[in-house]
């Protein structure tokens, strides 16, 4: 039976990043800084590859996707508030 740490390693694995090399933290920070300065259309964040936090990769997410997800969450929250207020009437 896998331990909890092995389960999180499995959950962190993604096929689309399988061929990318794992970076040390300082290399990942440098790479993210380079990407941030050259590509303003995406957010670049550092994501751990393993549960030991010894290797990392840089993940790029488009700003439009982040903003649409944020607006989606806000609308869901407002819909809950409005439906509760309407139910009290």
C-alpha positions in Angstrom: 0.0 0.0 0.0 1.5 3.4 -1.0 2.3 5.8 1.7 0.9 9.3 1.8 4.1 10.8 0.4 4.0 8.4 -2.5 0.4 9.3 -3.2 1.2 13.0 -3.4 4.1 12.3 -5.8 1.6 10.5 -8.0 -0.9 13.3 -7.8 1.8 15.9 -8.8 2.8 14.0 -11.9 1.5 15.3 -15.3 2.2 13.8 -18.7 2.5 17.2 -20.4 5.5 18.0 -18.2 7.1 14.6 -18.2 9.7 15.4 -20.8 10.8 18.7 -19.1 13.9 18.5 -17.0 13.4 19.0 -13.3 15.3 22.0 -12.0 16.9 22.9 -8.7 15.2 25.8 -6.8 17.7 28.5 -7.8 17.6 27.4 -11.4 13.8 27.5 -11.4 13.7 30.9 -9.8 16.1 32.2 -12.6 14.0 30.6 -15.3 10.8 32.0 -13.9 12.4 35.5 -13.7 13.5 35.2 -17.4 10.0 34.1 -18.5 8.3 36.9 -16.5 10.5 39.6 -18.1 10.0 38.3 -21.6 6.4 37.1 -21.6 3.8 39.4 -20.0 0.8 37.5 -21.3 1.3 34.6 -18.8 1.8 34.1 -15.1 4.8 31.9 -14.4 4.9 30.1 -11.1 7.3 27.6 -9.6 5.8 24.2 -8.9 7.4 21.3 -7.0 7.9 18.1 -8.9 8.3 15.7 -6.0 7.1 15.7 -2.3 10.7 16.1 -1.1 10.7 19.6 -2.6 14.1 19.0 -4.2 13.2 19.5 -7.8 10.9 22.0 -9.4 9.5 23.2 -12.8 8.1 26.5 -14.0 4.5 26.4 -15.0 3.0 29.1 -17.3 -0.7 30.0 -17.1 -2.3 32.6 -19.4 -3.6 35.7 -17.6 -6.9 35.3 -19.4 -7.4 31.8 -17.9 -6.5 33.1 -14.4 -8.9 36.1 -14.6 -11.7 34.0 -16.0 -11.4 31.5 -13.2 -11.3 34.3 -10.7 -14.5 35.8 -12.1 -16.1 32.4 -12.2 -15.4 31.9 -8.5 -16.7 35.4 -7.7 -19.9 34.8 -9.6 -20.4 31.5 -7.8 -20.0 33.2 -4.5 -22.4 36.0 -5.4 -25.0 33.5 -6.7 -24.9 31.7 -3.4 -25.4 34.9 -1.5 -28.3 36.0 -3.8 -30.0 32.6 -3.6 -29.8 32.6 0.2 -31.2 36.1 0.4 -34.0 35.2 -2.0 -34.8 32.1 0.1 -35.2 34.2 3.2 -38.0 36.3 1.6 
